[in-house]
Amino acid sequence: MNEYPLIADHGLIGDLQTAALVATDGTLDWFCSPRFDSPSIFASLLDSQRGGHFSTRPRGEAFATKQLYLPDTAILITRFLTEGGVGELMDFMPVASSSPSEQHRMVRMLRCVRGQISFDIEVAPRFDYGRRPHHVNVDGDGALFDAGETRLALSLILEENVGPLTNKNITEAGDLHNTLHLEQGQMRGVVLETGPDVVPRIMHPDEAQRLVDDTARFWHDWVSQSTYSGRWREELERSAITLKLLTYAPTGALVASPTAGLPEQIGGERNWDYRYTWIRDASFSVHTLVRMGFVDEAVAFSRWLRDRITEQLESETGPLNIMYRVDGNPDLNEEIVADWEGYRGSYPVRIGNGASGQLQLDIYGEALDALYHLDRVGVEIGQPGWVAVCGLLEWLADNWDQPEEGIWETRGGRKDFTYGRLMCWVAFDRAIRLATSHGRPAPMDRWMAERDAIYNQIMEKGWSPERQAFVQQYGETVLDASLLKMSQVGFVSPDDPMWQSTLTAMDTELVSDSLVYRYDPSASPDGLRGSEGTFSLCTFLYVDALARAGRVDEARLTFEKMLTYANHLGLYSEEIATTGEQIGNFAQAFTHLALIDAAITLNECLDDPAHRTRRPGHRPKRVL
C-alpha cells in the first residue's frame, strides 16, 4: 500500500465551488467537478489503480519536497529539491463566480529556479468514480479528455514558438504521459478546465501570471477583513482560509470536508462521505466567523439556513434534515463504489450518506443559536423567517422528549442522548431571547415551560451521581466529549462544582496526553466494527472548556500540543490515530471551526488577569 500518501501529506486548493488535494510529491489525487459533491475526476487517494490522478515529479532521480502556501492565500507551492536543480510547482484555482458554474479551472505552473530539472507528467483522469470511460485527443494546444457529459481540457502555458510537448504518448486507458525539461528561469505549465464545452488552447505565461495575481489579490483582500489580533494569528487565518475554501459560494453552504471515504481507522469500515452541509457544523460556523470578523460569510450561510427552515420538508424525522447537498437538495442516497479498495485497503468506499435520514434533535439548537448570534451583530430575522422559526419550535415542543441517533450519528439505534436534550434547551432559550429582545409574538409560556422541563430532566437524568459527571445518555455512566459544549452554550456555569467534576471525570476517561476521544465505543456500542482515533474537534472543545473553567495554563498547554498535530500547512483531518497520524476526511471544517473558537476563548482568558490567577480545583465563592 506504499502508493498511498499519508492523509496529512496534502494541501488544499479550491475556487469556492469545488476543491482539490495535492500531495507533497506533486500528485493531484482528489478532485470532483463541478461541485464538491459531484462525481470525481481524480481520486487515486481512494484507489491508486482505478481512481485517476495527475502526477508531476522529477524524472528518474531521488528528490526531496517542501510544500507551503503563498502567504495569506490558497495558492499552493510544492518545491522539488534534486541534485541537478530545484523546481517549483504552483497549484491554484482561480475563484469562480458567485453563480453555479459547470466550468472550473485549475492552474499548475512549473518553474526551474536553480540548475536544470526534468519532470515526468502523467494525466490519468477517471470520470464518475471510474465508471465512465473517456477518449483523449492531443494536438498542439494541449489535450482533451472527453467522457460525454463531462470534458477535461488540458491547455498549455507556453511562450510563442516554443515546442509544447516532448516524448508524449497515450496509453490504451486514455492517459497522457509527457516529459518536460526546464532550465533555470524557464516556466511552463498547464490549465485544467472542466465543463461540457471546454477545449484546449495555448495560454501565454503573462496571462497565467495575471491569474496568479488576481487570485492572490482576492485572498489578500478577504483575509484583511479579519478582526483577530491575538496570539496564534497565523494559525487562525489559515483555518479561516480553509473554511472559506469549504464554502459553496452560490448558496453560502459550508461542506464538512471536500473528501469522501477517508477512514477513521486504517483498514476499517468507518468511511463516510462528508461533502455535504450539516446543519450542525455550518451553524457553528456562524458564531466562529462572526468572532473573526467574517460577517458576510456568516450572513450568506444564514440565508441558506433560512431557506431550510422556511421550506420545512416535514420528513419522517421532522421539519429539518441533519444534512443537505450544497444547493439544499436533501437526496443523499448512500451507495458503495464497486471494486474500489479504499484508502490503504479501507473498504468500503461510500458516496452519499445514509445518516441523512437520522433523527438528531440537537440540530434545532444549533440552528437557533446561529440565528441568535447573527441577531447580536445586527442581522435580524424577517417576519417570514420568524413565522418559520415558530413553526420549528412548535414541532420541537411536541418532539424533543424522545430517543434519537445523536450528534455522532451512531448506527446502533436511538437513545436518550444528553447532548440532544442540551441543544433542545438551547433552541428554546435562544428563541425566547430573540422574541423578548424584539417584541416578537410567540407562545412564550410554552417555550419557557419546555425549556425548564428540559433543564430539569438533564439535571435529573443526565447527571450520574456515581460518576459525578454529566453522561452521554440517560441511565448510563458513559462520558461523551460533546458535553464539553455545556458551559460554552450557557447551560451551566464553568465554575459550577457539577461542571468542574465533569471535567475531572473526562480528564481520566477521555483524555490521552491532551488528545480527546469522543466517547468509548466499547462501553457504548455504536453499531459499527472497529475503533477510532481521538477526535480533533473534541480536543479543541476541551481547550475551550478548560479555559472557561479557570484551568488556563492547562488549556494553553493542551492547545499548543494540539497545534503540533497539524500537517505542514496547518491543516487538520477529522481524527488523530494512536501513532499521531491524521485520519478521517481532510480537511475537516469542524476541526478548524473549533480551533478558532478555542484560540479566541483562550486568548481572552490569557489577557484577563482574573483568569490568569485561577488554578485547577479552584472553587469560587459565588457558586452556591
C-alpha positions in Angstrom: 0.0 0.0 0.0 3.0 2.3 -0.2 1.5 4.0 -3.2 -0.9 5.9 -0.9 0.5 9.1 0.6 -0.3 10.0 4.2 -3.6 11.8 4.5 -1.7 14.7 6.1 0.7 14.9 3.2 -1.7 17.1 1.2 -2.5 20.7 0.5 -6.0 22.0 -0.3 -6.9 24.3 -3.2 -10.3 25.5 -4.4 -12.4 28.0 -6.2 -15.4 28.3 -3.7 -17.4 25.8 -5.6 -15.2 22.7 -5.6 -11.7 21.8 -4.3 -8.8 19.5 -4.9 -6.0 17.9 -2.9 -2.3 17.9 -4.0 0.1 15.6 -2.3 3.6 16.6 -1.3 5.0 14.7 -4.3 3.0 16.9 -6.7 0.3 14.4 -7.4 -3.3 15.7 -7.7 -5.2 12.8 -6.3 -8.6 14.1 -5.4 -10.8 16.4 -7.5 -14.6 16.5 -8.1 -16.4 18.8 -10.5 -18.4 20.9 -11.0 -19.3 20.9 -7.2 -17.9 19.5 -4.0 -20.5 16.7 -4.1 -20.1 15.9 -7.8 -18.5 12.7 -9.1 -14.8 12.5 -9.0 -12.4 13.0 -11.9 -9.2 12.3 -10.0 -9.5 10.0 -6.9 -6.4 7.9 -6.6 -6.5 8.7 -2.9 -9.2 6.1 -2.6 -8.0 3.7 -5.2 -4.5 4.0 -6.6 -5.2 2.0 -9.7 -8.8 2.9 -10.6 -9.2 6.4 -9.1 -7.3 8.5 -11.5 -4.5 11.1 -10.9 -2.4 13.9 -12.3 1.2 13.4 -11.2 4.1 15.8 -11.7 7.5 14.8 -10.4 11.2 15.0 -11.2 12.3 12.3 -13.6 14.5 9.4 -12.7 16.3 10.7 -9.7 15.8 11.0 -5.9 14.3 14.2 -4.7 13.0 15.9 -1.6 9.9 18.1 -1.4 8.8 21.0 0.6 5.3 22.5 0.5 3.9 25.9 1.5 1.1 28.3 0.8 1.8 31.7 -0.7 1.3 33.8 2.5 -2.4 34.7 3.2 -3.6 32.8 0.1 -4.9 29.4 -1.1 -2.1 29.3 -3.7 0.0 26.1 -3.0 3.7 25.8 -3.8 5.4 22.4 -4.0 9.2 22.6 -4.2 11.3 19.8 -5.6 14.9 19.6 -4.5 17.2 17.4 -6.7 21.0 17.0 -7.3 20.6 18.8 -10.6 18.3 21.6 -9.7 15.3 23.0 -7.8 11.9 23.2 -9.3 8.6 24.7 -8.1 5.0 23.6 -8.8 2.4 26.2 -8.2 -1.2 25.0 -7.9 -4.3 27.1 -7.5 -7.9 27.5 -8.7 -9.0 31.0 -9.9 -12.0 32.0 -7.8 -15.3 31.0 -9.6 -18.2 33.4 -10.0 -20.9 33.6 -7.3 -23.3 31.8 -9.6 -23.3 28.0 -10.0 -20.9 27.1 -12.8 -20.3 23.9 -14.8 -16.9 25.2 -15.8 -13.9 25.3 -13.4 -10.2 25.9 -13.9 -7.1 24.6 -12.1 -3.7 26.1 -12.9 -0.4 24.0 -12.5 2.7 26.1 -13.2 6.2 24.6 -13.2 9.4 26.7 -12.8 13.0 25.8 -12.6 14.5 28.1 -10.0 18.0 26.7 -9.9 20.1 24.4 -12.2 18.0 22.2 -14.5 15.3 19.7 -13.9 13.2 17.3 -16.0 9.6 16.3 -15.0 7.6 13.3 -15.8 3.9 14.3 -16.2 1.1 11.8 -16.2 -2.6 12.8 -16.7 -4.9 9.9 -16.0 -8.5 11.1 -15.3 -11.2 8.6 -14.3 -14.6 10.2 -14.7 -17.6 9.4 -12.4 -15.6 7.4 -9.8 -14.0 5.5 -12.6 -17.3 4.3 -14.0 -17.4 6.4 -17.2 -14.9 5.7 -20.0 -13.3 8.5 -22.0 -11.2 9.1 -25.1 -8.4 11.6 -25.5 -7.3 13.8 -28.3 -3.9 15.5 -28.3 -2.9 18.4 -30.5 -0.5 21.4 -30.4 -2.8 23.3 -28.0 -3.0 20.6 -25.4 -5.3 17.6 -24.8 -9.0 17.0 -24.5 -10.3 14.1 -22.3 -13.9 13.5 -23.3 -16.3 11.4 -21.2 -19.5 12.6 -22.9 -21.3 14.9 -20.4 -18.0 15.8 -18.8 -14.9 17.0 -20.5 -11.5 17.9 -19.2 -9.4 20.2 -21.3 -5.6 20.5 -20.7 -4.3 23.8 -22.1 -0.6 24.5 -22.3 1.0 27.6 -20.8 3.8 28.4 -23.3 5.6 31.3 -24.9 5.2 31.7 -28.6 7.3 29.4 -30.9 8.1 27.0 -28.0 7.7 23.3 -28.6 4.8 22.3 -26.4 5.2 18.6 -25.6 8.1 16.2 -25.9 8.0 12.4 -25.6 4.2 12.4 -25.3 2.3 9.1 -25.6 -1.2 8.0 -25.0 -2.0 4.7 -23.2 -4.8 2.3 -24.0 -6.7 3.6 -20.9 -6.6 7.2 -22.4 -3.8 8.5 -20.2 -1.3 11.1 -21.3 2.4 10.7 -20.5 4.8 13.6 -21.2 8.3 14.6 -20.3 9.2 18.3 -19.7 12.8 19.6 -19.4 13.4 23.1 -17.8 16.5 25.2 -17.5 17.0 27.8 -14.8 14.5 30.6 -15.2 12.1 28.7 -17.5 8.4 28.4 -16.8 5.8 26.1 -18.3 2.5 24.8 -17.1 -1.0 23.7 -17.8 -4.5 24.8 -17.1 -7.1 22.1 -16.5 -10.6 23.1 -17.3 -13.7 21.1 -16.7 -17.1 21.6 -18.3 -19.4 20.3 -21.1 -17.9 22.5 -23.9 -14.3 23.2 -22.9 -11.5 23.0 -25.5 -7.7 23.3 -25.0 -5.8 26.4 -26.1 -2.4 27.9 -25.7 -2.1 30.3 -22.8 0.8 32.8 -22.7 2.8 33.0 -19.4 1.7 36.6 -18.9 -1.9 35.6 -18.9 -1.1 32.8 -16.4 0.7 35.3 -14.2 -2.4 37.6 -14.2 -4.4 34.6 -12.9 -1.9 34.2 -10.1 -2.0 37.9 -9.3 -5.8 38.1 -9.4 -6.2 35.0 -7.2 -3.6 36.2 -4.7 -5.3 39.6 -4.6 -8.7 38.0 -3.8 -7.3 36.1 -0.9 -5.3 39.0 0.5 -8.4 41.2 0.4 -10.5 38.6 2.0 -8.1 37.8 4.9 -7.7 41.6 5.5 -11.3 41.6 6.9 -10.2 39.6 9.9 -10.5 41.4 13.2 -8.4 38.9 15.1 -5.2 40.4 16.5 -4.4 38.0 19.3 -1.9 35.1 19.7 -1.9 32.4 17.0 -2.9 34.8 14.3 -1.2 32.8 11.5 -3.0 29.5 12.6 -6.4 31.2 12.8 -6.1 32.9 9.4 -5.1 29.6 7.8 -8.1 27.9 9.4 -10.3 30.8 8.2 -9.0 30.4 4.6 -9.6 26.6 4.9 -13.2 27.3 5.9 -13.7 29.7 3.0 -12.3 27.0 0.7 -15.0 24.7 2.0 -17.8 27.1 1.3 -20.0 26.8 -1.8 -20.2 30.5 -2.7 -23.5 30.4 -4.7 -25.5 29.4 -1.6 -23.2 30.1 1.3 -23.3 26.4 2.4 -20.3 25.0 4.2 -19.3 21.4 3.5 -18.0 19.3 6.3 -15.0 18.2 4.2 -14.1 18.1 0.5 -13.4 14.4 0.6 -15.2 11.1 0.9 -14.2 7.7 2.2 -11.0 8.6 4.1 -11.1 6.2 7.1 -11.4 6.8 10.8 -9.4 3.6 11.2 -7.0 2.4 8.6 -8.4 -0.8 7.1 -11.7 -0.3 8.9 -15.3 0.3 7.7 -15.8 3.8 9.3 -15.5 5.6 6.0 -18.1 8.3 5.2 -18.8 10.9 2.6 -18.5 14.3 4.1 -19.0 16.5 1.0 -22.3 17.9 2.3 -23.6 20.6 4.5 -24.6 19.6 8.1 -27.0 21.9 9.8 -24.8 21.4 12.9 -21.4 22.1 11.5 -22.4 25.0 9.4 -24.5 26.6 12.2 -21.4 26.5 14.4 -19.6 28.4 11.7 -21.8 31.4 12.2 -20.5 32.1 15.7 -16.9 31.3 14.7 -16.8 33.5 11.6 -18.5 36.4 13.4 -15.9 36.2 16.1 -13.2 36.6 13.5 -14.9 39.4 11.7 -16.1 37.5 8.6 -19.7 38.6 8.9 -20.5 38.3 5.2 -19.8 34.6 5.2 -22.0 34.1 8.3 -24.8 36.1 6.6 -24.5 34.1 3.4 -24.9 30.8 5.3 -27.8 32.2 7.3 -29.7 32.7 4.1 -29.1 29.0 3.2 -30.2 28.1 6.7 -33.3 30.4 6.5 -34.3 28.6 3.3 -34.1 25.2 5.0 -36.1 26.5 8.0 -38.7 28.1 5.8 -39.3 25.1 3.5 -39.7 22.7 6.4 -39.8 19.5 4.4 -41.8 17.6 7.1 -39.8 14.4 6.6 -40.2 11.4 8.9 -37.5 12.9 11.2 -39.0 16.4 11.5 -39.0 19.8 9.6 -35.2 19.8 9.2 -32.9 17.2 7.8 -29.5 16.8 9.5 -27.6 17.4 6.2 -28.2 18.5 2.7 -26.3 19.0 -0.6 -24.9 22.4 -1.1 -27.9 23.5 -3.1 -30.3 22.4 -0.4 -31.3 19.1 -2.0 -31.9 16.5 0.7 -31.3 13.5 -1.5 -28.1 11.9 -0.2 -28.7 8.2 -1.1 -25.7 6.2 0.1 -24.0 3.7 -2.2 -20.7 1.8 -2.4 -18.2 2.4 -5.3 -17.8 -1.2 -6.6 -14.3 -2.6 -6.9 -12.6 0.4 -5.2 -10.2 -0.8 -2.5 -10.4 2.3 -0.4 -7.5 4.3 1.1 -4.8 1.8 2.1 -7.4 -1.0 1.9 -10.1 0.8 3.9 -13.2 -0.7 2.3 -16.0 0.1 1.5 -15.8 3.5 -0.3 -19.2 5.1 0.3 -20.7 8.0 -1.7 -23.8 9.7 -0.4 -24.6 9.4 3.3 -27.1 7.1 4.9 -27.1 9.1 8.1 -29.1 11.8 6.3 -32.3 10.2 7.4 -31.4 10.0 11.1 -33.3 11.9 13.9 -30.8 14.2 15.6 -32.5 16.6 17.8 -29.5 18.8 18.5 -29.6 20.5 15.1 -32.5 22.7 16.2 -30.5 24.2 19.0 -27.5 24.8 16.7 -29.7 26.4 14.1 -31.4 28.8 16.6 -28.0 29.6 18.2 -26.7 30.6 14.8 -29.7 33.0 14.2 -29.2 34.4 17.7 -25.5 35.2 17.2 -26.4 36.8 13.9 -29.0 38.9 15.6 -26.5 40.1 18.1 -24.4 41.6 15.2 -27.3 43.3 13.6 -28.6 40.6 11.2 -32.2 40.3 12.2 -34.8 37.7 11.2 -37.6 39.0 9.0 -41.3 38.2 9.5 -41.4 35.2 7.2 -38.4 33.8 8.9 -39.8 34.4 12.4 -43.0 32.6 11.4 -40.9 29.6 10.2 -38.9 29.7 13.5 -42.2 29.5 15.5 -43.3 26.5 13.4 -39.9 24.8 14.1 -40.3 25.4 17.8 -43.9 24.1 17.8 -42.7 20.8 16.3 -39.8 20.7 18.8 -42.1 21.3 21.7 -44.0 18.1 20.8 -41.0 16.0 19.9 -37.9 16.8 22.0 -38.5 14.1 24.6 -37.8 11.0 22.5 -34.8 8.8 21.7 -32.6 9.8 18.7 -29.4 8.9 16.9 -27.3 11.7 18.4 -24.5 14.0 17.2 -22.1 11.2 16.4 -24.5 9.6 14.0 -24.3 6.2 15.6 -25.9 3.3 13.8 -26.8 1.3 16.9 -30.4 2.5 17.4 -32.0 5.6 19.0 -31.2 6.5 22.6 -31.8 9.4 25.0 -28.7 11.4 24.4 -27.9 14.1 26.9 -26.3 16.3 24.2 -29.5 16.2 22.1 -31.6 17.4 25.0 -29.0 20.1 25.8 -29.3 21.6 22.4 -33.1 21.4 22.5 -32.8 23.6 25.7 -30.6 26.0 23.6 -33.3 26.1 20.9 -36.0 27.3 23.3 -33.6 29.5 25.2 -32.4 31.4 22.1 -35.9 31.7 20.7 -37.1 33.2 24.0 -34.2 35.7 23.9 -35.0 36.7 20.3 -38.7 37.1 21.0 -38.1 39.2 24.1 -35.4 41.5 22.6 -37.6 42.3 19.5 -41.1 42.1 21.0 -42.0 39.3 18.6 -45.3 37.4 19.0 -44.6 33.9 20.4 -46.1 31.3 22.7 -43.7 32.3 25.5 -45.4 30.4 28.3 -45.0 27.1 26.4 -41.5 27.8 25.3 -40.4 28.7 28.8 -42.2 25.6 30.2 -40.4 23.3 27.6 -37.0 25.0 28.3 -37.4 24.5 32.0 -38.6 20.9 31.6 -35.5 20.0 29.6 -33.2 21.7 32.1 -34.8 19.8 35.0 -34.7 16.5 33.0 -31.0 16.9 32.2 -30.2 17.6 35.8 -32.2 14.6 37.0 -31.3 12.0 34.3 -28.2 13.4 32.5 -26.3 13.6 35.8 -24.7 10.5 37.2 -24.2 10.6 41.0 -21.9 7.5 40.5 -19.6 9.2 38.0 -20.1 12.7 39.5 -20.5 13.9 35.9 -22.9 14.6 33.1 -23.1 11.5 31.0 -23.7 10.6 27.3 -27.2 9.1 27.7 -29.8 8.7 30.4 -29.4 5.7 32.6 -25.8 5.0 31.6 -22.4 6.1 33.0 -20.5 6.6 29.7 -18.9 10.0 29.2 -19.2 12.0 26.0 -17.0 14.9 24.8 -19.9 16.6 23.0 -21.0 17.7 26.5 -18.0 20.0 26.6 -20.4 22.4 25.0 -22.5 22.7 28.2 -20.6 25.6 29.6 -20.0 27.2 26.2 -23.7 27.5 25.5 -24.5 28.7 29.0 -26.4 25.7 30.3 -24.0 25.5 33.4 -21.6 28.0 34.8 -18.0 27.0 34.1 -17.4 27.4 37.8 -20.2 25.1 38.9 -19.0 22.2 41.0 -21.0 19.8 38.9 -19.3 21.1 35.8 -15.8 21.0 37.4 -16.3 17.4 38.4 -17.5 16.5 34.9 -14.3 17.9 33.5 -12.3 15.9 36.1 -14.1 12.7 35.0 -13.3 13.5 31.4 -9.7 14.1 32.2 -9.5 10.5 33.4 -11.6 8.7 30.8 -11.5 10.6 27.5 -8.2 12.5 27.5 -5.0 10.9 26.3 -1.9 13.2 26.6 -4.1 16.2 25.8 -5.9 14.5 22.9 -9.6 13.8 23.4 -11.8 10.8 22.4 -15.5 11.4 21.5 -16.6 8.5 23.7 -15.6 4.9 24.4 -17.3 2.7 21.7 -16.6 -0.4 23.8 -18.6 1.0 26.7 -21.3 2.5 24.4 -21.6 0.3 21.2 -22.4 2.5 18.2 -23.3 -0.3 15.7 -20.0 -0.3 13.8 -17.0 -2.5 13.9 -13.5 -1.3 14.8 -12.2 1.7 16.8 -11.3 5.3 16.0 -8.7 7.9 17.0 -9.0 10.9 19.1 -11.4 13.5 17.7 -9.7 16.8 16.9 -12.9 18.8 17.3 -13.2 17.4 20.9 -9.6 18.4 21.7 -10.3 22.0 20.8 -13.6 21.9 22.7 -11.7 20.7 25.7 -9.3 23.6 25.4 -12.3 26.0 25.4 -13.9 24.3 28.4 -10.6 24.3 30.4 -10.1 28.0 29.7 -13.6 28.9 30.7 -13.3 26.8 33.9 -10.2 28.7 35.0 -7.7 26.0 34.1 -6.0 28.4 31.7 -2.4 27.1 31.9 -3.6 23.6 31.2 -5.7 24.9 28.3 -2.8 26.7 26.8 -0.5 23.6 27.0 -3.2 21.4 25.5 -3.7 23.9 22.7 0.0 24.2 21.9 0.3 20.4 21.9 -2.6 20.1 19.5 -1.0 22.5 17.1 1.9 20.1 16.7 -0.6 17.6 15.2 -1.4 19.9 12.3 0.2 19.0 9.0 3.0 21.0 7.4 0.5 23.6 6.1 -1.6 24.0 9.3 -4.4 21.7 8.1 -6.3 19.1 10.1 -8.3 16.0 9.2 -11.0 14.6 11.5 -9.1 12.5 13.9 -5.6 11.6 15.2 -4.6 7.9 15.4 -2.6 6.5 18.3 0.5 6.8 16.1 -0.1 10.6 15.8 -1.1 10.1 12.1 -4.0 12.2 10.8 -7.0 10.0 9.8 -10.5 10.7 8.6 -11.7 13.1 5.9 -9.4 16.0 5.1 -9.5 19.0 5.6 -12.2 19.0 8.3 -14.3 22.1 8.7 -15.5 21.1 12.2 -11.9 20.9 13.4 -10.9 24.3 12.1 -14.0 25.9 13.5 -13.2 24.5 16.9 -9.6 25.6 16.6 -10.6 29.2 16.0 -13.1 29.2 18.9 -10.7 27.7 21.3 -7.9 30.1 20.4 -10.2 33.2 20.7 -11.5 32.0 24.1 -8.0 31.1 25.4 -6.6 34.4 24.2 -9.3 36.3 26.0 -8.6 34.3 29.2 -4.9 34.9 29.0 -5.4 38.6 28.6 -7.8 38.6 31.7 -5.8 38.8 35.0 -8.8 37.3 36.8 -8.4 34.1 34.7 -4.6 34.1 34.9 -4.7 33.8 38.7 -7.1 30.8 38.8 -5.8 27.3 39.2 -7.2 23.7 38.9 -9.5 22.8 41.7 -10.4 26.5 42.3 -14.0 26.8 43.6 -15.2 30.4 43.5 -17.5 31.5 46.3 -20.1 32.9 44.0 -21.3 29.4 43.0 -23.6 28.0 45.7 
